[in-house]
Amino acid sequence: MAKPVKVKGIIYAGKSRDFFAPGCDACGTYLFPVYDKPMIYYPLYTLMQADIRDVLIIVNRGDKKAFKRLLRTPFDVAPFLGVKISYVEVSPLEGVIKTLASCEKFLGSSPCVLILGDNIFYGTAMEDLLKNACEDAHNGYASIFAYKTNDSDKIFPVETDTFKRVTGLFVFPKGVSDLAKTYEIGQLEGLIDFLDKDVAAIASLLEEYNSKDLLKRNLLGYDHTWFNIDTYDDMLEAANFISFIQKNKKDVVCAPEILAIKKRWISPSVVQMYTRRINHAYSGKLIQKAIIRDEEDEEEWYKKANTWICVSF
């Protein structure tokens, strides 16, 4: 039996900086810290939960250099994560739907998980839900993830009732780029007008799968938490939640370094080398504890793990 094509990941981090001006003018929205980690770490962690090791990050023009410095990817491999990362620079007015349409070369014949870069997910069953959705994608199904909320301003604002509380996390089967091309948006003058059109185009794309009974819905229960960071208040709310979890449960929320160790993608010593400079921080101390807790011999790690010297995909 042929080995299934691996699922690839796309992070859309191309939203206009105007939403967080002037605070993010210098560093970019997705590099801004949400508590003790830059915002981009959270969607990257979500993709890693689904065992995705080939990721394309869509960034604003001029931000690529800063992303590569943060994720230490001079050769498109994050050495402290064991994940292949590539970048495409876009204008904020190109939007999510055009991004999907232009990812044909990157995706090839692979299904994909698309996540908006300002979405944060935390919950006990996220990994299983994502892996199941990826399995469904191999069989031609798209998947959405919905979240119960009483605040209509905090939901991904897809217009139809069916997708009223959809989050910014989607799983698509192969061929989504070709399908997305039929919903591309023409040039519009205003940013708000464009965002409305982009959302409507995504809704139409989802409805295309729904009309063929190829859309699966996953409801994130009360043991899950989701943040859609559109405002400074959203960012503060997420930061307070992460602080509470880390200080009371002694658990680092969405730490890609720890996940890479647990998945045997990288040696603990490699992670330790790249996280040594954050040892003074609370999350740095928890990462060091996670490394120490693992009882496997260092030599066994190098046999199992893909290190930064040779990463296989």
Sequence and secondary structure as in RCSB ss.txt:
>XXXX:A:sequence
MAKPVKVKGIIYAGKSRDFFAPGCDACGTYLFPVYDKPMIYYPLYTLMQADIRDVLIIVNRGDKKAFKRLLRTPF
DVAPFLGVKISYVEVSPLEGVIKTLASCEKFLGSSPCVLILGDNIFYGTAMEDLLKNACEDAHNGYASIFAYKTN
DSDKIFPVETDTFKRVTGLFVFPKGVSDLAKTYEIGQLEGLIDFLDKDVAAIASLLEEYNSKDLLKRNLLGYDHT
WFNIDTYDDMLEAANFISFIQKNKKDVVCAPEILAIKKRWISPSVVQMYTRRINHAYSGKLIQKAIIRDEEDEEE
WYKKANTWICVSF
>XXXX:A:secstr
       EEEEEE   GGGGTTTTTTT GGGSEETTEETTHHHHHHHHHTT  EEEEEEETT HHHHHHHHT TT
SEETTTTEEEEEEEE TTTHHHHHHHT HHHHTT  EEEEETTEEEEETTHHHHHHHHHHHHHTT EEEEEE  S
 GGGS   SSGGGTTEEEEEEE TTHHHHHHTT     S HHHHHHHHHHHHHHHHHHHHHTT EEEEEE TTEE
EEE  SHHHHHHHHHHHHHHHHHS   TT HHHHHHHTTSS HHHHHHHHGGGTTSHHHHHHHHHHHH  S HHH
HHHHS  TTS   
